[in-house]
Amino acid sequence: MTYEEALARLTSHGQEHLLKYYEELNHEEKEVLLGQIADLDFSLLELIGDGAKQNEKGKLEPLGALTLAEIEEKKDMYEKAGLEAIQAGKVGAVLLAGGQGTRLGLDKPKGMLNVGVHKELYLFEQLVSNLLEVVKKAGAWIPFFIMTSEKNNEDTTRFFEEHNYFGYNREYIYFFIQEMAPSVDYDGKIYMEDKYKLSVSPNGNGGWFSSLAKAGLLDKMKELGIEWLNTFAVDNVLQKIADPVFVGATLEAGCVCGAKVVAKADPNEKVGVLCLEDGKPSIVEYYEMTDEMIHSRDAEGKLLYNYGMILNYLFEVKTLSKIVNESLPVHIVEKKIPFINENGKLVKPEEPNGYKFETLILDMIHMMDNCLSYEVDRSREFAPIKNRTGVDSLESAREMMKKNGIDF
Ligand code: UTP
């Protein structure tokens, strides 16, 4: 793309400020900037102001879960079925590690966080250790896909290499990079993070499967015979990965996906809840629920909208392949976005200063015909690290690690 073409493209969308420093740039920097402008998806910007409409919900109804007691009763049978699937090479694991962890405010990938006290124990390390438990039990390696972003890919891959993949078999690890989206100010003007670079950030965790496909990994999965993918977040230190009981229960239920859920700690807990929307599985966010939905209970006194998501899903690959080209709703999220000001100086704001555009994995659930809602014990499986202090922080996660007998 030439300078003139870029200018014409930007002018028609009111974004010509992005060429403000063009004359100061060297040849390479000019190429980077023009390349980014050529790749821009302006349709995202048109969504601003339209956000609420984008995410309107259909008719919502409660959805129960396969409860802890029910799972316990059939645990051996489920576990056997799950282990057989793993031994047959049908199950892969997908770690979503492309996020920026802005709430935690770390300047490196979240997985590099040292959660240890008397010894070093990194989040990535603990997750691999959790996965290794299943590998040992099954006596088979589980293909392990790791999604990074352009922002953290180098750091992440180097970290794994330096630590010898924390004992995992390198041959079964596949890194892939997710896509990026521009960040804008409240008027929809795209920020710049350098004089030759637009401010872009990872486009949410919803694009994980299409990014996997773009990386050419679907062929690899076919070759390996993978039929199921267990997709999970980087920041839950108690995350059970490729849990054979969960895999077995989803297979036995004949569902095309499964989602691990926890009973809400209290009605107002800020979690997305698994429910039915127009008869199909869906997730309703806490801020989308009416007071009545939040507080309604069944005859036994249990909340009707009771089961919160913990970002641990099992998806059938065949079904994912069918929906890979369907578009997910785009969420417009307020964030703190570093940018260069009118003097060309980098500013790191303390408060949110604009929007990022994200698609979310939870919206994929509504594309599924059915989903096994699978209850887990939060004290054993849910210790997310989202914030610096307080709820869902390193502090609270360490408490839970202690209770689970983890040596750290
Ligand atoms: P969160 O929604 O908690 O986002 O991600 P985050 O980026 O980690 O943290 P904040 O909101 O900026 O503080 C849930 C999971 O999805 C992954 C994260 O790495 C985490 O495992 N994720 C999120 C991606 O892989 N890509 C993204 O673009 C966003």
Boltz pocket constraint, residues with backbone or C-beta under 6 A from the ligand:
constraints:
  - pocket:
      binder: B
      contacts: [[A, 96], [A, 97], [A, 98], [A, 99], [A, 100], [A, 101], [A, 102], [A, 103], [A, 104], [A, 110], [A, 147], [A, 178], [A, 179], [A, 202], [A, 203], [A, 204], [A, 205], [A, 232], [A, 233], [A, 234], [A, 235], [A, 311], [A, 386]]
      max_distance: 6.0
